[in-house]
């Protein structure tokens, strides 16, 4: 076997690497400034093209809990981008969560960047949904429905708008003021008519792409029900990332012609309440659900025709985080933003 040479998709070294011996520090505000959704979508798609092997190391994530505090660590090595690193997040749903990402050069081992990953996580989630929408939604999709009016509803809708020519959007959130503010904000940001509506059924009716980005599932009702969906729709669901949280009822997954996951089915079936419930209903279908990587590499079918209902279920992966960080760090360097520090993680030889 020929040795694997780490490169970016275009064949060059990673743009995020600062001068030798320095580390780029990016605050949450600086990450926001350096985020360009189309560029992050392309970076995440390039990373998703690799299955675990010589170009990608993606070990299981670590999940720890003490009382109501959780601690999650997601490591990965992206060979083609020439980086390794990890994202960590900790906190609780009651008190809030903190996110940090560390990016290292694969060849030298130097810590090339440390990022506040709060905003980055939402952008990465949206970008991954953008990749899925690019390959699973109908090409003529122009109408979107959104359930949820928080930050990740914003990033996912932004990503959908980056890969499809949206003309109209409807949004529902239980709080009227919140959904109306979302509609006004996103109309201006996207240059698309976004209308707040009074029910989730109305939000998804007669649409081509449905974005479900909620936190309703802690003891509350699911956000999207199977009887509301229509032939030809593509559904993005990103809110159920722990066993206790539900976002889709099992009817959505049972009705779908294709369900695609961002990581392997076994991992999703341990961590997503939606897929745990689906597995209990139809273990064979839940176990057989392909990854987006398999769809990108033509190893599994995606949309077969315009009447198919497709679902993309996402819980996140470190490879997506690192790919997004590479894109953001490259743009931050080009813009001249961030703080540079020397001597972080000094080399120890034996």
N, C-alpha and C positions, 0 to 999 in steps of 0.2 A: 504494500500500500504506500502511495506517495505521502510524504509529510504534509500535514495541513498547514496552510499559511494564512494567518488571520488578516483579513482585509475588510474594508467596508464593501457594501454591494457594488460600488462603482470601481473597486479595485485599489483604493488608496487607504492610507492610514486614517484612523479616526480623527475627526476634526476637533474633538473635545480635548485632546491632549495639550496641556499648557507647556510652557518651557520646562525643561528638565528640572526636577526637584521642587516644583511648586504645585500647589493644590488650589483649584478654583472653588471658592465658597459662594453659593447662591442662596439668598434668602427667598422666602415665598414670593415677595413682591418682584424680585429679580427673575425668578422662574416665570412668573406671569408675563413679564415684559418680553422674555425670550421665547415664549411659546408661539409656534406657528402651526396651526392644526394640520394643514395639508402636508407639511414636512414631517410632523410626528406620525401621521397616518402612514406615509411611505416608509418611515423608519421601522414602525411596528410591523408593517406587512413584510418587510425584508426579514425581520427577526422571526416572524411566524412561519416563514417558508422553510425553516430548518426544524427537523425533528431531532430529538435527543440523539446524539452521536458525535462524530468528530468535530462538528461545527457548533454544537450546543450541549452544555451540561446544565441540566435543570433538575436538581434533586428535590425530594419532597420538602415542602415548607414545614417549619417548626411552629407549633401552636402551644403556648403555655398559658395557664390561668392560675391566679391566686385571688380568691374571693371574687369580686366583680371586676378585677383588672385582668385584661388579656395582653399577651405579648406574642407577636407573630414576626418571624424572620423568614425572608424569601431570598435565597441566594441563586446565582446563575453565572455561567460563563458564556459570553457571546463570541465565538471564535472569529466570525467574519468581521465583526466590528473591532476586534482586538481588545476587548474589555472583559473584566470580571467584576462582580460586586454583589451588593445585597440591598434590599429595602427592609427596614424594620418599622413596625407600627405598634403602639401600645396605648392603653387607656381603657375607657369603658364607654358604652353608649350613653350612659348618664352624664359623665363628666367631660366627655370628648376624647379625641384620639390625636396623637402626634405621629408624624411620619418623617423618616430620615432615609436618604439614599446615599450610599458610598460607592463610588465608581473608581476602579483601578485599571491601570494599563496591564494587559495580559503579558506582554513581553518583559517589562522592567519590574512590574509589581508596584510601581508608584501609585499613590492615591492621587488621581488626577482631578477629582471633583467630589465635593460633599454638598448635597442639595437638601433643602427643606422640601419634602415630597408631598406636602398636603395638596397643593394645587396640581402638582405633577400627576398625582394618582388619579384625580378626576379627568385630567387631559388624556392620560394613558387609557383610562377606561373608555372614554369617548373615541379615541383613535382606534382602539381595537374594534369597537362597534362599527366605526367607519369602514374598516377593512372588511368586516363581515357583510355590511350593507352593500359595499361595492361588488361583492361576489354573490350575494344571495337575494338581494331585492330585484324586482323587475327593473329593466333598463328605463322604462318610461315612467317610473315612479315620480310623482310631483306633489303628492299630498301626504302630510305626516300628522300623526296624532301622538300627543305626549301625555303620559300620566305621571305627575310629579312636577314640582316647580322649584327644585333645589339646584345646587351647583352642578351635580352630575346630570341632571336633566338638561342643563345648559350645554355641557360639554358633549353629551351624546347627540343632541339636536344639531349642534355646530358641526360635528363630524358627519352626520347624515347629510347636511346641507353642502358639505364639501365634496361629496361623492355622487349626489343626485341633484337635479335641477328642481328644487322645491319651489312651489308657487304658493301653497297655502299650508298653514299649520294650525291645529287646534290643541289647546292645553287644558287639562283639568288638574286641580288640586283641591282638597277639601276646604281650604281657606280661600274665600273669594278674593281678598286683597292680595294674597300671595300669587294666585294664578293671573290676576290682572296685571300685577307688576311684572311678572315673567313675560307676559304677552307684549307689554310695551317695550321692555328691555330687549327682547329677542327680535322683535320687529325691526327696531333700529339697528341692532347689531348685524342681522342677516340680510336686511333689505327685502324681507318676505313678510307677507301678511300673517301675523300670529294672533289668533282669536281665543280668548278665554271662554270656556263653556262650563255648564253647570253640572255635568255628570261624566263619569268615565266612559259610559256607553256612547255618549255624544262625541267625546273626544276621539274615539277610535272608529266611528262609523264612516264608511266611504273614504277611507284613507288607504295609502299604499304601504307606508312604513309606520309601525307603532313603536314608540320608545317608552319603556316602563322603567322608571328610575325613582324608586320610593323607599321609604323605611316603615311601611305600614304594618309589617308582619309581626312585630313584637306584641302578640296577643290581639292584634287587630285583624280586620278582614283582608283578604287578598285584593290586589289592585286591579287585576285583569282576569276576566272569566272566559272560559272557552266558548260559551254561547254568544259572546259579543263579536268574535272575530269572523272575518269574511275570506272567501277564496282569493288567492293572489297576494295576500298581505305578508309582509316581512316584519317580524317582531324581534325587538332587541330588549333583553331583560338583564339588568345589572344589579338589582337590589337585594337579592337573597344570597348572601355570601357566608352565612353561618347556619348551623342546623336549626336554630330556633326561629329563623326569619323566613317568612313566606311572602311571595310577590305575585306569582302565577298560580291559579288553581290547576289541578291535574288535567282538567278538560282542555286547556290550551296546549299542553304538551301531547295529549292523546290525539287531538285533532290535527296536529301538524303533520305535514308530509315529510318534512325533514327537520330534525333538531340537531344543531351543531353547537359544540362546546368549545370554549377557548383552551381548556386543558383536558387531560384524559378523564374518561367517564368515572373511573374509580375515585379519583380525587374529588370531582364535583359531587359525587354521590355521598361523600363523607361530609362535605362542607356547606352544601346548599340545601336549605329546607325544601325548596321547590322540587329538586331532583330526588331528594330522599323520599318525598311523598309519591313522586312518579315511579320510583323504583319499587315502592311497596305495591303500586297498582299494576305495573308491567315491567318486571325486572329485566326481561329479555330486551325490550325496546330501550330502556334506560342504559343498560350495559353496552348496547351496540351503537349508541350515539357517537358519531365521528367528531374529531377535532377540526377546528378551522384549518390547521396545518394540513390535515389529510385532504380537505376540500381544495386548498390552494395548490397542492401537489397532484391533483386529479386522482387521488387514491380513494376518494369517496365522492358520491354525487352531492351536488348542492341543489339548486333549483332546477327542476326538470322542465317545467312549463309555466306559463303565466298564471295558471290557476292554483299552483302549489302554495300552501301555507308553509313558510319557513320561520324557524325560531332560532335565534342566537342567544345562548345562555352563557353569561360571563361571570367568573369569580376572580379573574386577575391572575397574573403570573409574573415572576421576576424578570423573565426575558422581555416582556412588554415594558416593564418599568425601566430596565437598563437601556432598551432601544430608545424610549422616549427621552431618557436623560442624555443620551448621546446627541440626539437632535437638538435638545435645548441647550446643552453646553456648547455645541458648535455655533449656534446662533448667538449665544451670550458672548462668546469670544469675538465674533464678528461685530457685535454692537459695542464691545468694550465695557461690558457691565460685569459686576461681581467683584469679589475681593480675592486677592491672591496671597497665599501664605506659604512659608517655607518650612521644611522639616517635619511634616506630618507623617507619622509612621516610618521612622528611620529604619534603614536596612541593618539587619543583624546577620552576620556571616558565621559559619561553623567550620 
